[in-house]
Amino acid sequence: MALYEHVVISRQDISAQQAEALNDQIKALIEERGGSVAKIEYWGLRNLTYRIKKNRKGHYSLLALNAPADAVKEMERQLSINEDVLRYMTIRVEELDLELSPILARRERERERERERGPRTGFDDAA
């Protein structure tokens, strides 16, 4: 089996739960064809660089796959039929990167900074 990284962009009209359900459908399809999903990252609703099918935003997801080629081909076929999917891209890689992606790592760093600062009051207590 080969290793792949797969990114899916779905329409902005669907909810985050529906985008997560799409990820679960992909996972089920890969697993029933003998593959496995090592990692699923939902990146959230993000701005698109340019409009795709009249959409300015999209729900992004990243999946790390260990699957046979026919499973990936079937997954791509089903995604091309799905009206909720704007774009997808599958890339074969030498090894899977199971760490947080740079997008989620940056979000995590920002959350840590907010926790360190503490709650904001909006005025200076010393004055």
C-alpha positions in Angstrom: 0.0 0.0 0.0 1.1 3.5 -0.7 1.0 6.6 1.6 -1.0 9.7 0.6 -1.9 13.1 1.9 -5.4 14.2 0.9 -6.9 17.7 1.2 -10.6 18.4 0.6 -12.3 21.8 0.3 -16.1 21.7 0.8 -18.7 24.4 0.2 -19.1 27.2 2.8 -22.9 26.6 2.9 -22.6 23.3 4.8 -22.0 23.2 8.6 -18.8 22.1 10.3 -20.6 18.9 11.3 -21.4 18.1 7.7 -17.8 18.7 6.8 -16.7 16.4 9.5 -19.3 13.8 8.3 -17.7 14.0 4.9 -14.3 13.2 6.5 -16.0 10.2 8.2 -17.4 9.0 4.8 -14.0 9.2 3.3 -12.5 7.3 6.2 -15.2 4.5 5.9 -14.6 4.2 2.2 -10.8 3.8 2.6 -11.2 1.3 5.4 -13.7 -0.9 3.6 -11.3 -1.1 0.7 -8.4 -2.3 2.9 -6.7 1.0 3.7 -6.4 3.1 6.9 -6.6 6.7 7.8 -3.7 7.7 10.1 -4.8 11.3 10.7 -7.7 13.6 10.1 -7.4 17.4 10.6 -10.3 19.7 10.2 -8.9 23.2 9.5 -12.2 25.0 9.6 -13.8 27.5 7.3 -11.1 29.5 5.5 -11.0 32.1 2.8 -10.2 30.9 -0.7 -7.6 32.6 -2.8 -10.0 32.9 -5.6 -13.7 32.1 -6.1 -14.5 28.4 -6.8 -18.1 27.8 -8.0 -19.2 31.2 -6.6 -17.8 30.4 -3.2 -15.4 32.8 -1.4 -14.8 30.4 1.6 -14.5 26.7 2.1 -14.2 24.0 4.8 -10.7 22.5 4.6 -9.7 19.1 5.8 -6.4 17.1 5.7 -6.2 13.3 5.8 -3.2 11.1 6.0 -3.9 7.8 4.2 -2.3 4.4 3.9 -4.3 2.8 1.1 -4.2 0.8 -2.1 -4.4 2.8 -5.3 -7.9 1.5 -6.2 -9.3 2.8 -2.9 -7.8 6.3 -3.6 -9.2 6.2 -7.1 -12.7 5.3 -5.9 -12.5 8.0 -3.2 -11.6 10.6 -5.8 -14.4 9.3 -8.1 -17.0 9.7 -5.3 -15.7 13.2 -4.3 -15.9 14.3 -7.9 -19.7 13.4 -7.9 -20.4 15.0 -4.5 -21.9 18.5 -4.9 -20.6 19.7 -1.5 -16.9 19.2 -2.6 -15.3 22.2 -4.3 -11.8 20.8 -4.7 -9.7 17.9 -3.6 -6.0 16.9 -4.1 -4.3 13.7 -3.3 -0.5 13.5 -3.2 1.6 10.4 -2.8 4.3 10.8 -0.1 7.3 8.8 1.1 6.2 8.9 4.7 3.2 10.3 6.7 3.7 13.3 8.8 1.6 12.6 11.9 2.5 15.9 13.7 0.1 18.9 13.7 0.1 20.7 10.4 1.5 24.2 10.4 -2.1 25.6 10.2 -3.2 23.9 13.4 0.2 24.4 15.1 -0.1 28.2 14.6 -3.7 28.1 16.1 -2.4 26.2 19.1 0.4 28.7 19.7 -2.1 31.6 19.5 -4.3 29.8 22.1 -1.3 29.4 24.4 -0.5 33.1 24.2 -4.1 34.0 25.0 -4.0 31.7 28.1 -0.7 33.3 29.3 -2.1 36.8 29.0 -5.1 36.0 31.0 -8.5 37.7 30.7 -8.6 41.2 29.3 -10.5 43.8 31.2 -10.5 46.7 28.8 -9.2 49.3 31.3 -6.2 49.8 33.5 -6.7 49.1 37.2 -3.6 51.1 38.3 -5.0 54.4 37.2 
